[in-house]
Amino acid sequence: MPTQHLEEQLRPAAGEKLVFDTNPVLSERLTHYCPGCHHGIAHRLVSETLHELGVADRTILVASVGCATFTYDYFNVDGLEAPHGRACAVATGVRRARPEAVVFTYQGDGDMAAIGMAESLHAANRGEKITSIFINNTVYGMTGGQMAPTTLLGQKTTTTRDGRCMEREGGPIHLAEIMAGLDGVAFAARCALDSVKHVREARKAMRAAFEVQIEGLGYGFLELLSGCPTNWHMDPVAASKRIAEAMIPVFPLGVFKNKRTEQSVQSGEVPHA
């Protein structure tokens, strides 16, 4: 759809009052994502954070293979694509070459926690000053609905026809907790995108994940529990319900590490993120 036509559709009609608007970091275009996919919500949280922090003009996005490939269509920031799983490695090079930049990776669970696990953990352990947004929907999305490292026990995928089995495939990986245990990580949290309450919590965590990078404290990590209605074979409402009832009990929400608030508490200040 032409941009001009889209802008006309978004313009308030006669008698209407605009009470909320998009920010310039998020492109005004129709989404290509599947109905009920939570990538759109995650994109909005990222873009709002960059806009509020005033760093969009020096931000560089690094994404790799998967649904994250399309993030370049939605963010009005510089970006480049990494090989599958290698976003943290590429982001490391970008940040070291451009120390004034704000660099973030946007990755799925198969990408970051399977083929890219080594690059992800070592970048985090080194305390690279980047931020990683980790989309956990318990399945490979774009590439065919295969089992991911985060796939729940009993969950059926195209490669676990009878459901994931502990004896055969092991259990789901808890990446936020693993990240929190690494010395170089300054912030590690897990949030969900299934409800308004959880989205608001994710918004606060998103800001903190970028702030630790901007303040030079180390690596920022935010895991977002998201829905994949297409590969889950569910409608959007059922997918959000699955996050609440099946995923959150396995992947508890919360902030597992935050050097900013630790410093604030030690100095007697009231932490704000």
C-alpha positions as CSV (number, residue, x, y, z in Angstrom):
1,M,0.0,0.0,0.0
2,P,1.4,3.5,-0.9
3,T,2.6,5.4,2.1
4,Q,0.5,8.4,1.2
5,H,-2.7,6.3,1.1
6,L,-1.8,4.7,4.5
7,E,-1.3,8.1,6.1
8,E,-4.7,9.2,4.9
9,Q,-6.3,6.2,6.5
10,L,-4.5,6.9,9.8
11,R,-5.4,10.6,9.9
12,P,-8.2,11.5,12.4
13,A,-11.6,12.1,10.8
14,A,-13.6,15.2,11.4
15,G,-14.7,15.5,15.0
16,E,-12.1,12.9,16.2
17,K,-9.4,13.8,18.7
18,L,-6.0,12.1,18.4
19,V,-5.1,10.8,21.9
20,F,-2.2,8.5,20.9
21,D,0.2,8.5,18.0
22,T,3.0,6.4,16.7
23,N,6.6,7.5,17.1
24,P,9.0,8.2,14.2
25,V,11.2,5.2,15.0
26,L,8.4,2.8,14.0
27,S,7.6,2.8,10.3
28,E,4.0,3.3,9.3
29,R,3.3,0.3,7.2
30,L,0.9,-2.7,7.3
31,T,2.4,-5.7,9.1
32,H,3.3,-8.9,7.2
33,Y,3.3,-11.0,10.3
34,C,0.7,-13.7,10.9
35,P,-2.5,-12.7,12.7
36,G,-2.0,-12.9,16.4
37,C,1.8,-12.8,16.2
38,H,3.4,-10.7,19.0
39,H,6.3,-9.4,17.0
40,G,4.3,-6.3,16.3
41,I,4.0,-5.6,20.0
42,A,7.7,-6.2,20.6
43,H,8.6,-3.9,17.7
44,R,6.4,-1.1,19.3
45,L,8.1,-1.5,22.6
46,V,11.6,-1.3,21.1
47,S,10.7,1.7,19.0
48,E,9.1,3.6,21.9
49,T,12.1,2.9,24.1
50,L,14.6,4.2,21.5
51,H,12.4,7.3,20.9
52,E,12.0,8.1,24.6
53,L,15.8,7.6,25.2
54,G,16.6,9.9,22.3
55,V,19.1,7.5,20.8
56,A,17.4,6.4,17.5
57,D,19.7,8.5,15.4
58,R,22.7,6.5,16.6
59,T,21.1,3.1,16.9
60,I,22.1,0.1,14.8
61,L,20.0,-3.0,14.6
62,V,21.5,-6.5,14.0
63,A,19.1,-9.4,13.2
64,S,19.6,-12.8,11.6
65,V,17.6,-15.5,10.0
66,G,14.0,-16.2,10.9
67,C,11.0,-13.9,11.4
68,A,13.5,-11.3,12.7
69,T,14.7,-11.0,9.1
70,F,11.8,-8.5,8.5
71,T,12.6,-6.2,11.3
72,Y,14.4,-3.8,8.9
73,D,11.0,-3.0,7.4
74,Y,9.7,-1.6,10.6
75,F,12.4,0.3,12.4
76,N,13.7,3.6,11.1
77,V,17.2,3.0,12.3
78,D,20.4,1.7,10.6
79,G,20.6,-2.1,10.4
80,L,22.4,-5.1,9.0
81,E,21.7,-8.8,8.8
82,A,23.9,-11.5,10.3
83,P,24.2,-15.1,9.4
84,H,21.9,-17.5,11.2
85,G,22.6,-17.3,15.0
86,R,25.5,-14.9,14.7
87,A,23.8,-11.6,15.5
88,C,25.6,-11.2,18.9
89,A,28.9,-11.8,17.2
90,V,28.2,-9.2,14.5
91,A,26.8,-6.8,17.0
92,T,30.0,-7.1,19.0
93,G,32.0,-6.0,16.0
94,V,29.6,-3.1,15.2
95,R,29.7,-1.8,18.8
96,R,33.5,-2.0,19.0
97,A,33.9,-0.3,15.7
98,R,31.3,2.3,16.6
99,P,31.5,2.8,20.3
100,E,29.2,5.8,20.2
101,A,26.4,3.7,18.7
102,V,23.5,2.0,20.5
103,V,23.5,-1.6,19.2
104,F,20.8,-4.2,19.7
105,T,20.0,-7.6,18.3
106,Y,16.5,-9.0,17.7
107,Q,16.5,-12.8,17.7
108,G,14.2,-15.7,17.9
109,D,14.6,-18.7,20.3
110,G,15.9,-21.1,17.6
111,D,18.3,-18.5,16.3
112,M,19.7,-17.2,19.6
113,A,19.5,-20.3,21.8
114,A,20.3,-23.1,19.3
115,I,22.6,-22.3,16.4
116,G,23.7,-19.1,18.0
117,M,24.0,-20.2,21.6
118,A,27.8,-20.0,21.7
119,E,28.0,-16.5,20.2
120,S,25.2,-15.3,22.5
121,L,26.7,-16.6,25.7
122,H,30.2,-15.5,25.0
123,A,29.1,-12.0,24.0
124,A,27.1,-11.8,27.2
125,N,29.9,-13.2,29.3
126,R,32.4,-10.7,27.9
127,G,30.0,-7.9,28.9
128,E,29.7,-6.6,25.4
129,K,27.8,-3.3,25.5
130,I,24.9,-4.4,23.4
131,T,21.2,-5.2,24.1
132,S,19.5,-8.5,22.9
133,I,15.8,-8.8,22.5
134,F,15.0,-12.6,22.6
135,I,11.6,-13.7,21.3
136,N,10.6,-17.0,22.9
137,N,7.6,-18.6,21.2
138,T,8.8,-22.2,21.9
139,V,9.1,-23.1,18.2
140,Y,11.0,-22.3,15.0
141,G,8.7,-19.8,13.4
142,M,9.7,-19.1,9.8
143,T,11.6,-22.2,9.0
144,G,8.9,-24.8,9.5
145,G,7.7,-25.2,13.0
146,Q,10.5,-27.4,14.3
147,M,11.4,-28.0,17.9
148,A,13.3,-25.1,19.4
149,P,15.5,-25.1,22.6
150,T,12.5,-23.6,24.4
151,T,9.9,-26.0,23.2
152,L,7.8,-27.2,26.2
153,L,7.8,-30.8,27.3
154,G,4.9,-32.6,25.5
155,Q,4.7,-29.9,22.8
156,K,4.2,-31.3,19.3
157,T,6.2,-29.8,16.5
158,T,7.2,-30.9,13.0
159,T,10.3,-32.6,14.5
160,T,8.6,-33.9,17.7
161,R,5.5,-35.5,16.4
162,D,4.6,-37.2,19.6
163,G,5.6,-34.2,21.8
164,R,9.0,-33.2,23.2
165,C,10.3,-35.9,25.5
166,M,12.7,-35.3,28.4
167,E,14.6,-38.5,27.8
168,R,15.0,-38.0,24.1
169,E,15.3,-34.2,23.6
170,G,15.9,-32.8,27.1
171,G,13.9,-30.0,28.7
172,P,13.4,-26.4,27.6
173,I,16.3,-24.0,28.1
174,H,15.8,-21.1,30.5
175,L,18.0,-18.5,28.8
176,A,17.2,-15.5,31.1
177,E,18.4,-17.4,34.2
178,I,21.5,-18.5,32.4
179,M,22.3,-15.0,31.3
180,A,21.8,-13.6,34.8
181,G,24.6,-15.9,36.0
182,L,27.2,-14.5,33.7
183,D,29.5,-11.8,35.1
184,G,29.3,-9.6,32.0
185,V,25.5,-9.3,32.0
186,A,24.2,-6.1,33.5
187,F,20.5,-6.8,33.0
188,A,18.5,-10.0,32.4
189,A,14.7,-10.3,32.6
190,R,11.8,-12.3,31.2
191,C,8.5,-10.7,30.4
192,A,5.4,-11.8,28.5
193,L,3.2,-10.1,25.7
194,D,-0.1,-11.9,26.4
195,S,-1.9,-9.1,28.4
196,V,-1.9,-5.4,28.9
197,K,-0.4,-5.8,32.4
198,H,2.5,-7.9,31.1
199,V,3.1,-5.6,28.1
200,R,3.5,-2.7,30.5
201,E,6.0,-4.6,32.6
202,A,7.8,-5.5,29.4
203,R,8.0,-1.8,28.5
204,K,9.8,-1.0,31.7
205,A,12.2,-3.9,31.3
206,M,12.9,-2.9,27.7
207,R,14.0,0.5,28.8
208,A,16.3,-1.0,31.5
209,A,17.8,-3.4,29.0
210,F,18.9,-0.4,26.8
211,E,19.9,1.8,29.7
212,V,22.6,-0.6,31.0
213,Q,24.2,-0.5,27.5
214,I,24.0,3.3,27.3
215,E,25.5,3.7,30.7
216,G,28.3,1.3,29.9
217,L,27.4,-1.2,32.5
218,G,27.5,-4.3,30.2
219,Y,25.2,-6.6,28.3
220,G,21.5,-6.2,28.4
221,F,19.1,-9.1,27.8
222,L,15.3,-9.2,27.6
223,E,13.3,-12.4,26.9
224,L,9.8,-11.9,25.7
225,L,7.3,-14.8,25.9
226,S,5.4,-14.5,22.6
227,G,2.7,-16.3,20.6
228,C,3.0,-18.1,17.3
229,P,-0.6,-19.0,16.4
230,T,0.4,-20.4,13.0
231,N,2.8,-23.0,14.2
232,W,0.9,-23.7,17.4
233,H,-2.3,-24.3,15.3
234,M,-4.3,-21.9,17.4
235,D,-6.3,-18.7,17.0
236,P,-4.8,-15.5,18.5
237,V,-7.0,-15.7,21.6
238,A,-6.0,-19.3,22.4
239,A,-2.4,-18.5,21.7
240,S,-2.3,-15.7,24.3
241,K,-4.1,-18.0,26.8
242,R,-1.4,-20.6,26.1
243,I,1.3,-18.1,27.2
244,A,-0.5,-17.5,30.5
245,E,-1.4,-21.1,31.2
246,A,1.4,-23.2,29.7
247,M,4.5,-21.0,29.2
248,I,4.6,-18.7,32.3
249,P,4.6,-21.6,34.8
250,V,7.6,-23.0,33.0
251,F,9.3,-19.7,32.3
252,P,8.7,-17.5,35.3
253,L,8.5,-13.8,34.7
254,G,10.8,-11.3,36.5
255,V,14.0,-9.4,36.6
256,F,16.8,-11.8,37.4
257,K,19.7,-9.3,37.4
258,N,19.9,-5.5,37.2
259,K,23.2,-3.8,38.0
260,R,21.5,-0.4,37.7
261,T,19.2,-1.0,40.7
262,E,22.0,-2.8,42.6
263,Q,24.1,0.3,42.3
264,S,21.1,2.5,43.3
265,V,20.4,0.5,46.4
266,Q,24.0,0.5,47.4
267,S,24.2,4.3,47.0
268,G,20.9,4.8,48.9
269,E,18.9,6.0,45.9
270,V,15.5,4.7,44.9
271,P,15.7,2.5,41.8
272,H,13.4,3.6,39.0
273,A,13.7,0.7,36.5
